Amino acid sequence: MPVFVYKAVDAGRRPASGVIEAATAKEARMRLMEKDLFLLELRGASSEEEGGRSGIWRRRKAAGLALLTRQFATLVRAGIPLAEALAALVDVVEDPRLQLVIRDLRESVTQGMSLAEALKRHPRWFGPFYVNMVKVGEESGNMDVVLVRLAEYLHKQAQVGSKVRNALTYPVLLMSVGVLVVGFLVTFIVPRITGVLVESGKSLPAPTVALMAVSGFLSRFWWTLLLGAAGLYALYKVVVSTDRGRYARDTALLSLPILGPLIKKSLVSRFSLSLSPLLKSGVPAVESLAVVKRTVGNKPLEEAVGRIHDRIIEGQEISSIMEKSGV
């Protein structure tokens, strides 16, 4: 019979963990519920895929945060106060850095600070979107519902990111292999052929002469490529540190052949995923767009969202504005 590893809290709000034998995961959950345990995590002990779930936070921050948020929602829905729920999460999370963050959140909440304000103290872990969603939950009194929606959003965002990375892997790999092959030919093969051509004494076409000159230069001064690459990278970092530089970079990315449309679809998907839970939680469209604008991650699209925000304030219909935005 399959063995499942679980983490939960009991009726006394104390953490509990162990293993349980059951025919299916559903049966394991039912048996744990009969023991008055609030389930936080359940995984198959013999499954490598499930066994790796404890390290999700370290490998994929968004997916790990989604799991943590879902566990938090389970505790809040069970009626456990925020401070005690955070204390229970400390025993569940295995990342020591995140444990410190959750302990600080618990101390802040215990001292009377709102959870949203406490989250703002850790921007590396919780961005503006996360903080604003939690603030909506606190103000509406539907914290558990908001946390579930937030967990779903983070999970979907992680899935989209994974699909984009998988789609980009093949063209990037082809491009890298192509560059390596050309570099190998120009640096090692062409110089050998050059000697044969020169000894033949025949007149060579201009493109061949140019290729031989480039090959000879690179074979003797290959280190200039490394210096040039380092210089270009330093220049790139300086340029993108400015608003105009970031705008130019993001515009160029959207204009790339093949990759540009894929990047654009990914950004629009992120925009939709971010806007949906805010609107479902009752946040007005104007405020929702103001929050989402900071999470898009692309300057031209940020400006488009900003224009939509301003036109809605002026009383225009959101559908016609989006259609005219060009996004």
C-alpha positions as CSV (number, residue, x, y, z in Angstrom):
1,M,0.0,0.0,0.0
2,P,1.3,3.5,-0.9
3,V,2.9,5.6,1.9
4,F,2.3,9.3,2.2
5,V,4.2,11.9,4.2
6,Y,2.1,14.6,5.8
7,K,2.5,17.9,7.7
8,A,-0.5,19.3,9.6
9,V,-1.6,21.0,12.8
10,D,-3.9,19.4,15.4
11,A,-7.0,20.7,17.2
12,G,-4.7,22.3,19.7
13,R,-3.0,24.2,16.9
14,R,0.3,22.3,17.4
15,P,2.3,21.1,14.4
16,A,2.1,17.5,13.6
17,S,3.9,15.4,10.9
18,G,4.5,11.8,10.0
19,V,3.6,9.0,7.5
20,I,0.3,7.3,6.8
21,E,-0.6,4.3,4.6
22,A,-3.5,4.7,2.2
23,A,-4.7,3.5,-1.2
24,T,-5.0,7.0,-2.6
25,A,-4.1,10.6,-1.6
26,K,-7.8,11.3,-1.1
27,E,-8.1,8.4,1.4
28,A,-5.1,9.7,3.2
29,R,-6.7,13.1,3.6
30,M,-9.9,11.6,4.9
31,R,-8.1,9.6,7.5
32,L,-6.2,12.6,8.7
33,M,-9.4,14.6,8.9
34,E,-10.9,11.9,11.1
35,K,-7.9,12.4,13.4
36,D,-8.9,16.2,13.7
37,L,-5.7,17.2,11.8
38,F,-5.7,20.3,9.5
39,L,-3.6,19.1,6.5
40,L,-0.8,21.4,5.3
41,E,1.2,19.1,3.0
42,L,0.8,15.6,1.7
43,R,3.2,13.8,-0.7
44,G,4.0,10.3,-1.8
45,A,7.0,9.0,0.0
46,S,8.1,7.0,-3.0
47,S,7.6,9.7,-5.6
48,E,10.6,11.7,-6.7
49,E,8.4,14.4,-8.0
50,E,6.4,14.7,-4.8
51,G,9.5,14.2,-2.7
52,G,11.1,17.2,-4.2
53,R,8.2,19.4,-3.2
54,S,9.9,20.4,0.1
55,G,12.5,22.3,-1.9
56,I,10.1,24.1,-4.1
57,W,10.8,27.5,-2.5
58,R,14.6,27.3,-3.2
59,R,14.1,26.1,-6.8
60,R,11.2,28.2,-7.8
61,K,10.3,31.2,-5.6
62,A,6.9,31.8,-7.1
63,A,5.8,28.2,-6.9
64,G,7.1,28.0,-3.3
65,L,5.3,31.1,-2.3
66,A,2.1,29.7,-3.8
67,L,2.4,26.6,-1.6
68,L,3.1,28.7,1.5
69,T,0.2,31.0,0.8
70,R,-2.2,28.0,0.3
71,Q,-1.1,26.5,3.6
72,F,-1.6,29.9,5.2
73,A,-5.1,30.1,3.7
74,T,-5.9,26.6,5.1
75,L,-5.0,27.7,8.7
76,V,-6.9,31.0,8.4
77,R,-10.0,29.3,7.1
78,A,-9.8,26.9,10.1
79,G,-10.3,29.9,12.3
80,I,-6.7,30.0,13.6
81,P,-5.5,33.6,14.4
82,L,-2.9,35.1,12.1
83,A,-0.1,35.1,14.7
84,E,-0.7,31.4,15.6
85,A,-1.0,30.5,11.9
86,L,2.3,32.1,11.2
87,A,3.9,30.2,14.1
88,A,2.6,27.0,12.6
89,L,4.1,27.9,9.2
90,V,7.5,28.3,10.8
91,D,7.6,24.6,11.5
92,V,6.4,23.7,8.0
93,V,8.8,25.8,6.0
94,E,12.3,24.2,5.5
95,D,14.1,27.3,4.0
96,P,15.9,28.9,7.0
97,R,15.8,32.3,5.4
98,L,12.1,32.2,5.0
99,Q,11.7,30.9,8.5
100,L,13.3,34.1,9.8
101,V,11.0,36.2,7.7
102,I,7.9,34.3,9.0
103,R,9.1,34.7,12.6
104,D,9.5,38.4,12.0
105,L,6.0,38.6,10.5
106,R,4.6,36.8,13.6
107,E,6.3,39.2,16.0
108,S,5.1,42.2,14.0
109,V,1.5,41.0,14.0
110,T,1.7,40.1,17.7
111,Q,2.8,43.7,18.4
112,G,-0.3,45.0,16.7
113,M,0.9,45.7,13.1
114,S,-1.3,44.7,10.3
115,L,-0.1,41.8,8.2
116,A,0.1,44.0,5.0
117,E,2.4,46.4,6.8
118,A,4.5,43.6,8.1
119,L,4.9,42.1,4.6
120,K,6.1,45.5,3.3
121,R,9.2,45.0,5.5
122,H,10.3,42.1,3.3
123,P,10.0,43.3,-0.3
124,R,12.5,40.6,-1.5
125,W,9.9,38.0,-0.6
126,F,6.6,39.8,-0.9
127,G,6.1,42.3,-3.8
128,P,3.5,45.1,-4.1
129,F,0.9,42.9,-5.6
130,Y,1.1,40.4,-2.7
131,V,1.0,43.1,-0.1
132,N,-2.0,44.8,-1.7
133,M,-4.0,41.6,-2.0
134,V,-3.4,40.9,1.7
135,K,-4.5,44.4,2.5
136,V,-7.7,43.8,0.6
137,G,-8.3,40.7,2.6
138,E,-7.8,42.5,5.9
139,E,-10.1,45.4,4.9
140,S,-12.8,43.1,3.6
141,G,-12.6,40.5,6.3
142,N,-12.2,37.7,3.7
143,M,-8.6,36.9,4.3
144,D,-8.9,33.2,3.6
145,V,-10.7,33.8,0.3
146,V,-8.1,36.3,-0.8
147,L,-5.2,34.0,0.2
148,V,-6.7,31.2,-1.9
149,R,-7.0,33.5,-4.9
150,L,-3.5,34.7,-4.3
151,A,-2.1,31.2,-4.1
152,E,-3.9,30.3,-7.4
153,Y,-2.5,33.4,-9.0
154,L,1.1,32.6,-7.9
155,H,0.7,29.0,-9.1
156,K,-0.6,30.0,-12.5
157,Q,2.2,32.6,-12.8
158,A,4.8,29.9,-12.1
159,Q,3.2,27.7,-14.8
160,V,3.3,30.5,-17.3
161,G,6.9,31.2,-16.5
162,S,7.8,27.6,-16.9
163,K,6.1,27.4,-20.3
164,V,7.9,30.5,-21.5
165,R,11.3,29.2,-20.4
166,N,10.6,25.9,-22.1
167,A,9.6,27.7,-25.3
168,L,12.7,29.8,-25.2
169,T,15.1,27.0,-24.5
170,Y,15.3,25.6,-28.0
171,P,15.9,28.8,-30.0
172,V,18.4,30.0,-27.4
173,L,20.2,26.7,-27.6
174,L,20.3,26.8,-31.4
175,M,21.6,30.3,-31.3
176,S,24.3,29.4,-28.8
177,V,25.4,26.3,-30.8
178,G,25.5,28.4,-34.0
179,V,27.7,31.0,-32.4
180,L,30.1,28.3,-31.1
181,V,30.3,26.6,-34.5
182,V,31.0,29.8,-36.3
183,G,33.6,30.8,-33.7
184,F,35.3,27.4,-34.1
185,L,35.4,27.6,-37.9
186,V,36.7,31.1,-38.0
187,T,39.3,30.6,-35.2
188,F,40.6,27.1,-36.1
189,I,39.5,25.8,-39.5
190,V,39.8,28.9,-41.7
191,P,43.4,29.6,-40.7
192,R,44.4,26.2,-41.9
193,I,42.6,26.7,-45.2
194,T,44.2,30.1,-45.6
195,G,47.7,28.7,-45.9
196,V,46.6,26.4,-48.7
197,L,44.9,29.2,-50.6
198,V,47.8,31.6,-50.2
199,E,50.3,29.0,-51.5
200,S,48.1,28.4,-54.5
201,G,48.9,32.0,-55.7
202,K,45.4,32.4,-57.1
203,S,43.4,35.7,-56.8
204,L,40.8,35.4,-54.1
205,P,37.4,37.1,-54.0
206,A,37.0,40.1,-51.6
207,P,34.6,38.2,-49.2
208,T,37.2,35.4,-48.9
209,V,40.0,37.9,-48.2
210,A,37.9,39.6,-45.6
211,L,37.0,36.3,-43.9
212,M,40.7,35.4,-43.8
213,A,41.6,38.7,-42.3
214,V,39.0,38.4,-39.6
215,S,40.1,34.8,-38.9
216,G,43.7,35.8,-38.6
217,F,42.9,38.7,-36.2
218,L,40.7,36.5,-34.0
219,S,43.2,33.6,-33.8
220,R,45.9,36.0,-32.6
221,F,43.9,38.5,-30.6
222,W,41.1,36.2,-29.2
223,W,41.3,37.9,-25.9
224,T,39.9,41.1,-27.4
225,L,36.6,39.3,-27.7
226,L,36.5,38.7,-24.0
227,L,37.4,42.3,-23.3
228,G,34.8,43.5,-25.8
229,A,32.1,41.3,-24.2
230,A,32.9,42.5,-20.7
231,G,32.8,46.1,-22.0
232,L,29.4,45.6,-23.7
233,Y,28.0,44.0,-20.6
234,A,29.2,46.9,-18.4
235,L,27.7,49.4,-20.9
236,Y,24.4,47.5,-20.9
237,K,24.2,47.6,-17.1
238,V,24.8,51.4,-17.2
239,V,22.2,51.9,-19.9
240,V,19.4,49.8,-18.3
241,S,20.0,51.6,-15.0
242,T,18.1,54.6,-16.5
243,D,14.4,54.8,-17.4
244,R,15.2,55.6,-21.0
245,G,17.6,52.7,-21.2
246,R,15.1,50.2,-19.8
247,Y,12.4,51.5,-22.1
248,A,14.7,51.0,-25.1
249,R,15.6,47.5,-24.0
250,D,12.0,46.5,-23.4
251,T,10.9,47.9,-26.8
252,A,13.7,46.0,-28.5
253,L,12.7,42.8,-26.8
254,L,9.1,43.2,-28.1
255,S,10.4,43.8,-31.6
256,L,12.5,40.7,-31.8
257,P,11.5,38.2,-34.6
258,I,9.9,35.0,-33.2
259,L,10.8,35.8,-29.6
260,G,9.1,39.2,-29.5
261,P,5.5,37.9,-29.9
262,L,6.2,35.2,-27.4
263,I,7.4,37.7,-24.8
264,K,4.4,40.0,-25.5
265,K,2.0,37.1,-24.9
266,S,3.8,36.2,-21.7
267,L,3.5,39.8,-20.4
268,V,-0.2,40.1,-21.4
269,S,-0.8,36.8,-19.6
270,R,0.9,38.2,-16.5
271,F,-1.2,41.3,-16.7
272,S,-4.4,39.3,-16.9
273,L,-3.4,36.9,-14.1
274,S,-2.6,39.9,-11.9
275,L,-5.7,41.9,-12.6
276,S,-8.2,39.0,-12.2
277,P,-7.8,38.3,-8.4
278,L,-7.9,42.0,-7.6
279,L,-11.2,42.5,-9.4
280,K,-12.7,39.3,-8.0
281,S,-11.8,40.6,-4.5
282,G,-13.8,43.7,-5.0
283,V,-11.0,46.2,-5.7
284,P,-12.1,49.0,-8.1
285,A,-10.7,48.8,-11.6
286,V,-8.8,52.1,-11.2
287,E,-7.0,50.9,-8.0
288,S,-6.4,47.4,-9.5
289,L,-4.7,48.9,-12.6
290,A,-2.5,51.1,-10.4
291,V,-1.3,48.0,-8.5
292,V,-0.9,45.8,-11.6
293,K,1.1,48.5,-13.4
294,R,4.0,47.9,-11.0
295,T,4.1,44.2,-11.6
296,V,4.1,44.0,-15.4
297,G,7.9,44.2,-15.8
298,N,8.0,45.9,-19.2
299,K,8.2,49.7,-19.7
300,P,6.0,50.0,-22.9
301,L,3.4,47.8,-21.4
302,E,3.5,49.8,-18.1
303,E,2.8,53.0,-20.0
304,A,-0.1,51.3,-21.8
305,V,-1.6,50.2,-18.5
306,G,-1.0,53.7,-17.2
307,R,-2.9,55.2,-20.2
308,I,-5.8,52.7,-19.6
309,H,-5.9,53.8,-15.9
310,D,-6.0,57.5,-16.9
311,R,-8.7,57.0,-19.5
312,I,-10.9,55.1,-17.1
313,I,-10.7,58.0,-14.6
314,E,-11.9,60.2,-17.5
315,G,-14.9,58.0,-17.9
316,Q,-14.1,56.0,-21.0
317,E,-15.0,52.3,-21.4
318,I,-12.2,49.9,-20.5
319,S,-12.8,47.6,-23.5
320,S,-12.4,50.4,-26.1
321,I,-9.3,51.7,-24.3
322,M,-7.6,48.3,-24.3
323,E,-8.5,47.9,-28.0
324,K,-6.8,51.2,-28.8
325,S,-3.8,50.5,-26.6
326,G,-2.1,48.3,-29.3
327,V,-1.3,45.7,-26.7
